Amino acid sequence: MDEPAFTAAGLAVPVAPLSSSQDCAAALARFQRQPELAALPVVDGDGRVAGLLERGRLLPDGSGEGIGTRTVADLMDPHPLLIDGATRLAEIGRRLARLKPAALVTGFLVVEQDRYLGVGTVTGLMARSAEQTELRARQLDEARRQAEQAIRAKTAFLANMSHEIRTPLTAMMGFAELLEQEVLGPHAIPLYREYARDIAESGRHLMELINDLLDLSKADADRLELVDGTVDVVRVAIGTARLLAERAARHGVSIATAVPLDLPPLRADERKLRQMLLNLLSNAVKFTPADGIVTLRGRVAVDGALWLSVHDTGIGMTGEELAKALEPWGQVDSALARSQVGTGLGLPLTKRLIELHGGRLDVVSRRDEGTTISLVFPPRRVGRG
């Protein structure tokens, strides 16, 4: 809702009205005493608007000669522009231009419950609109400042919490791996080794979630920094695919690599590049049914940009589902998605990370036909320097 000061009611100047039965000589006297008035309101006995008498209608030269015994009703405009007091400033401007362009000069009448409230002018409208714009700019600036402060507080909280969680979690994962590997001797009940593996796997997932949360929060606060270096793209790409191959195989999905061995090096943050590829490959495996294939490809485009693409033969996405998947915590609702553990942070975080490199995330997906998601690095980051 707009504040009352920024509606038509805030523009109403309480100019004393005329009666339609008054003679024009009285109106002319008013105009002569108040040269700033372009028009005078005319109301009936109940306070309802009857018309508007413009200064120029008494006589074109304004001398008043020849008005004789004519009444206000003879010369007034019986159909002036009426604006309800609750009307917003922006709407007033539109009505002036559309309904009564002449009111740009003569002004308009502000009414409340059909009764005369005051006279509004274009000059007043412009001044009040400027005030409103300035106020809204200050409000937006304050809202931005508060949002930035909240983001900084959230980032600090997540950083502290992640530290507090990581320490015991690392210990839990270490003990679970010792139990899984039966370092101190075989278990009396073999099933315990499977339990230990589940504990370690859950711990790794939780650690990934903590890292993604912290990185996404830092990206929101523009505090996520790159540690640039010269990266061997082929080594990182093939190594990342190999890292996920076993997990994919457990789901009946195979990972293939089609990365040319002569790809040029890339100036990038190697850890974040690996993180982006892991996110894309994990998502592809997650949404690809058994016997499907996930392919990691690399190429240098004609314009010199380097593309690293992950293509899957999975369920694909509609445009609406894609928009949802790119939002933090947004997950595509499907039987495959429900059967897998996930947070919905991987894709939006990957988008932030590639944009931090000055690149973009390119997505092509069709429902039931699969998805191709590409990391596109700008030409300035590609080369042998």
N, C-alpha and C positions, 0 to 999 in steps of 0.2 A: 504494500500500500504506500502511495505517495503521502508525504507530510502535507498538512493543510496549506502551508506556505507555498507549496509547489503545485497547487491546483488553481482553478479559475477563481475560487473564493479569495485566494491570497493576492489576486490582481485587482480585486474590486475596489475602486475609489468611490467613496460615498458622495457622489455629486447630487445635490438637491434636485429632485425631478420637477418637471412642469406638469400642468394639467392640460389636457387636450382642449379645454374650453377657454384657456387664457388667450389674450390677444398677443399678436406677434411683437408688439412694441415692448412688452414685458420681457419676452425672450431676447430681443435685441439688446435690451439694457443689460441683461445677464452676460451676454457675449462680450459687450463692451467693457464690463467690469472684470471679466475673467478671460483675457485674450488667449490663455493656454487651452481653453476648451474647444474641441473640434465639433462637438455635438452635445446636446442636452437630452436626457431621458425624459420620456413622457409616460406617466402612469395613470391608471384610473383610481377611483375611490377606494378600491380594495388593495391597492399596492401592486396590481398586476401591470405588466408592461403594455402600453398602448402604442408606442412608437418611439422614434428617435428623430429629433430635429437637428439637422446639420447646419452649421454656421453658414455655409455657402448657399443654402436654399432660401434664406431670407431675401437675399439679392446677390447676384453674382459678384458685384463690386463691394458688397458688405456695408454699403452706406445706410441701408434700411429705408431708402426712399421708395415710396410706392406700396408699402405693405398695408397702409390704410388701416381698416378695421378687421383685417384677416386674422383668423385664429390659428393657434398652433396646429390644430387638426388639419387645416387646409394645406400646410406645407411639410408636415412631418412624414417620415418614411414609416408606414404602418407595419412593415415587415423587417424590422432590424434583426441582426444576428443575435440570437439568445444562446448563452452558454451556461450550462448548469454549473453551480459552484464546485461540484466534486470532479469536474473534468480535468484530466491531466494536461500539463503544459504542452506536451507533444501533440496531443489530440486537438488542442485549440488551434495550433498552427495549421494542421491539415484541414480543419473546418473553415478557417478563414479563406484559404486558397480555393477550396472546393465549393463552398456554399455562398460566400459573400465577399468577393475580392475587394469591394469598395470599403469594407470594414477595416482594411489595412490602413486607411486614412482616417475614417470617422471613429473607429473603435467599435466595441461590441458591448452588449449588456449582460452582466452576470446575474443570474437568478437563482433563487433557492426555494424549492417547492412552489415554483411558478411565480414567485414574488420578486420584485426588483431588489437587488442587493447592492449593485454599484456598477461603475463604468470601467471597462478594461481597455487598455491601449496596447498597440503593437510594441511601443517603446518599453512599457512595463513588462510585457511578455518576454522581450529579448533580455532585459536586465535580470528578470527572475530565472530565466532559462540558463543564463550564464552562471548565476549563483548555484543553481541545482547541479550543473556540470562540475563546478569547482568542488561542491560538497561531496558529490559522488566520487570524484577523483581522490579526495582525502579519505573517504570511507574505504575505497578499494585499496589505497596504499596501506591503510591501517590493517585491513583484512589480510593483505599480502604479508605484512610484517608479522602478524599473529600466526599466520600459516607457516611462515619460515621458522618462527620460534618453536612452534609445535613440532615441526619436522626435525629441528635440531634436538629437541628434547627426546623425541622418539628414537632418533639415531643413537643418542647417548645411552638411553635406556637399553636398547637392543644390544649395543656394544658391551655394556656392563653385564647384562643377563647372559649374553652368549659366552662371555668369559667364565661366568659362574657355572654355566651348564656344561661347557666344553671339558672342564677339568674332571668332574666325576664321570662324564660320559666317556672320555678317553680311557679312564681306568676300567670302566665296565666293559668296553669293547676289547681292551687288552686281555682281561680275565676270560671273557667269552671265547676269544681266539685261542687262548691256552687250553681251555676245556675242549674246544672243537678239535684241536690238534693232539689232544691226549698227551701233553708234554710230561705230566706227572704219572702217567700210566693209563691203561685202558679203563673205560667206564664199565662198571658192573652191568649197567643197562645201556646198550648201544644207542637207544633212542635219545639219551642225554646229549650225545654229540650233535644230533640234529637240532635239539633245543638250543645248544650253544651257538650253532651256526645261525639260527633265527635271531638270537639275541644280538649277535655281531652285525647281521645284516640290518636289523632295525636300528641299531646304533649308528651305522653308516648313513642310513636314510635321514635320521634325525640330525646328524652333523651337516649333511648337505642342505637340509632345510634351514638350519641356523645360518649357514654361510650365505645362502640365497637371500634370506630375510635381511641380513646385515648389508649385503651388497645393494639390494633394491632400495633399502632405506638411505644408504649413502648416495645412491644415484638420484633419489628424490631431492636430497639436500645439496646436490651438486658437489658432493665431497668425495666422489669416487674418482680416484686418480689412476692414470695409466703409468706403468713402468715400461716405457718403450725400449725395445731392443731389436736386433736383427734376428728374425725367426725363420728357422728352416720349416717351411709350411708342410713339405712332404713328410718329414719326420713326425711332426706333431699330428697331422691328419691320420697317418697310418697307425701311429701309436695309440691314438684315441679310439679308433675303430677296433683295434685289437683288444683294448681294455674292456670294451663293451660286448665283445663277441661271445664270451661265455654266458653273460646274462641273457643276451638275445637268443642263444641256442636253447636255454632252458624254456623259452617261450615258443620254440619252434620257428624262430625267425633267423635268417642268415644276413650277415653284413658283408657287403662287397665294397671294394675300393677301386675307383677309377681316377686316381690322381696321377697326372703325368709327373715323371721323375725329374723333368727339367723345369718345374715351376720355379719362378724367381723367388728370392727371399722376400720377406714382408717386414716392414717396420711396424711392430705391434707389441702389445703386452702378451707375452707367451702364455702366462697363467690364465688370463682372461680369454685368449683364443681357445685354449683347451677347454675352458669352462663352457664357452659358447657351443663348441662342437659336441661336447658331452650332453648338453641340454637338448640340442637338435636330434642327436642320435637316440637319446633316451626316449624322447617324445615319439620319434618315428617307430621305435620298437614297441612302445606302449600301444600305439594305435594301428599296428599291423597284425592281422591274424596269423595263426600258425601256417607255415609253408610260404610265408611272404618274404620279400627281399627288401632290405634297406641298402641303398647305394650312396656312397660318399664320392662326390666328383669335385674336380678342381679345374679351372681354366683361367686364362687371361683373355679378357674381352678385347675387341678392336680398339676401344678407347683407352686401353691400358689398365682398366680396373680388374682386380682379382676376385673371382667368384669361387666360393666353396659352397657346394650345394648338397643337401641331403634329400634324397628322393625315396619315398616309400610306396609300397603297393597296398596301403591300408585303406581305412574307411573314408578318408577325405573329409572336407568340411564345406559347408555352405558359407556364403558371405557373412551371415549373421553369426554363425558359430566361430568363424575366424576372428571377427571383431571381439567376441567374448573371450576367445583364447588369448588375445593380446592384452587383456586387462589382468592386473594382478588378482590372483585367486580365481580367475575365470577358467572353468574347465568344461570341455565339450562333454555333453551327456550322452554316453553310449555304453553298451554292454562291455566293450573292451576297456573303456576308461574306468568303469566301476570295478572291474576285476583287477586293476592295477593301483598301486600306491602312488599318490601324486598330490601336489599342492597347488598347481596352476601358476607357479612363479617362474618356471624355466623359460617360457617363451617371452614374456614381458621383460625379464631380466636380460635375456639375450638381445632383445631389441635395444635396450638401453646401452648395453656394452658395445654393440656394433656402431651405434650412433656416437658413442664416446670416441670411437676411432675415426669419426668423420664419414662413416659409411652408412649403409642402410640394410634393412631386412627385406628381402624380396620373397613374397609368398604366392605360390600358384597352387590352388587346391580345388578339386572337384569331388563332389559327394560320390562315394563308392568307386572312385577311380584313383585315389591316392593324392599325395601332397609332395610338393617340392619347395623347400625353404632354403634360401641362399643368403650367405653372408657376402655382401658386396663391399670390398675395400676400395677406396679411391685410388686413382693412379699415383698420386703423390706418395703413397705408402708402399708402392710396389717397385722393386728394383734391386740393384746390387750395391747401393751405396752404404 
